[in-house]
Amino acid sequence: MSGLAMPRSDEKTLARRAEIVAALRGIVPGEGVVETVNEMRAFESDGLTAYRQLPLVVVLPETVEQVSHILKYCGEHGIKVVPRGSGTSLSGGALPLEDAVLLVMSRFNRILEIDYPNRVAVVQPGVTNLGITIAVQEDGFYYAPDPSSQIACSIGGNVAENSGGVHCLKYGLTANNVLGIEMAMMNGDVIRLGGKHLDAEGYDLLGIMTGSEGLLGVVTEVTVRLLKKPDMARALLIGFPSNEEAGQCVADIIAAGIIPGGMEMMDGPAIRAAEAFVHAGYPLDVEALLIVELDGCEAEIDHLIGVVEKIAIGNGSITCRISQSDEERLAFWAGRKAAFPAVGRISPDYYCMDGTIPRKQLPRVLAGMRQLSEQYGLRVANVFHAGDGNLHPLILYDANNPGELEKAEAFGADILRLCVKVGGVLTGEHGVGVEKRDLMPEMFNETDLDQQMRVKCAFDPEHLLNPGKVFPQLRRCAELGRMHIHQGKMPFPDIPRF
């Protein structure tokens, strides 16, 4: 048994694990169960790599029936389950637990149906975000939500986190582009929510599931909305001498009634890192850069370009470049979408944050982040989904220096507190996971959190699905049911930080 990952080596624990592994092998034959230390290393972390933990065992089902049987077995035997898609989560949402089965959905990777008359595609949850667009683009269609990790992130993970992307300002988040799902419950039941129709009867359980971070059920199929590619799209690359002026320009564009297809902002460190990495043609003598994409018919775009240029000049822009071809427009976006890996070239480590604020508060929050950067002595590179106020500050640090990770975490927590203070929220698209779990009381009081947990209890009364995520403390469902909201606290499993 020396090759097994068992943090506690007592015979009773080893025997129980052996029973679980044998039962899972009976459900998922062949190579679908991963149990040795070396094999499980690939699953010890998600995109929040500061936290790592080997799971009890990894299982990779291939059919809905297998997922149902796994959950039913685990539910009947009180075994925790952590669902995982592609593992790109940046909030620790797919972080394993040492006493939980890691249920990996990557083998669910087929597009089941493309239905152009209804403008939908039915896909398995392991299909990549970009894979949907690739499958339909020759026919002039695409899937709108486009997170920067779209080449790798799975559509099931997008549903779990309610992912967005650079074009979510005009075309919406995952919640606005998913019409239906099939999901397996902790008791093994498989249900459908929504479908190909535009709205579903009854309670909006689909809305509850989108963004539920794997705490309520396991998605086994997704029906997504397909959009027709716009006739034309052009982008403006606008440089500013300060972040505050760029932030005000964003607010003024929206106030003018213009809804761009995408509107992104980068500050000086992010601009220079992205340009060195991608060579997108970004100006290096500016401190803030806006990418504003306008789509629609040619006449409309020509008019709106003039309006946006005027607004930019009024806010002190010093450069403005307009794409003259689709290749040039995509080059503008290539730098923005590569910002995260590009920043990795200028710092040994970085901590990616995710908060959302009212657009008009962007100048104030940018000024606040600059003060926090000086306070903590850590640099920060900023990339934003500026149009919808979704901020992604990248805090630069070196984990080899004692205390710097903790300092970066404290810096990030203060950024999120600032977001809440100005009327924003803790997350835009990365989810709460373990990263923001203990900050939830900054935004919700105890009654708010207990009401949310009652929803959790309705789906998962024993707290077996992804425990330790989202909620700063667990309460027993029986106590919640009797409104004894000050009793029945349950301990969290320890989550080691690497």
Buried (B, 14 or more C-beta within 10 A) or exposed (E): EEEBBBEEEEEEBBEBBEEBBEBBBEBBEEEBBBBEEEBBEEBBBBBBEBBBBBBBBBBBBBEBBBBBBBBBBBBEEEBBBBBBBBBBBBBBBBBBBBBBBBBBBBBBBEBEEBEEEBBBBBBBBBBBBBBBBEBBEEEEBBBBBBBBBBBBBBBBBBBBBBBBBBBBBBBBBBBBBBBBBBBBBBBBEBEBBBBBEEEBEEEEBBBBBBBBBBBBBBBBBBBBBBBEBBEBBBBBBBBBBBBBBBBBBBBBBBEEEBEBBBBBBBBBBBBBBBBBBBEBEBBEEBBBBBBBBBBBEEEEBEEBBEBBBEBBEEBBBBBBBBBEEEEBBBBBBBBBBBBBEBBBEBBEBBBBBBBBBBBBBBBBBBBBBBEBBEEBEBBBBBBBBBBBBBBBBBBBBEBEEEEBBEBBBBBBBBBBBBBBBBEBBBBBBBBBBBBBBEBBEBBBEEEEBBEBBBBBBEBBBBBBBBBBBBBBBBBBBEBBEEEEBEEBEEEBEEBEEE
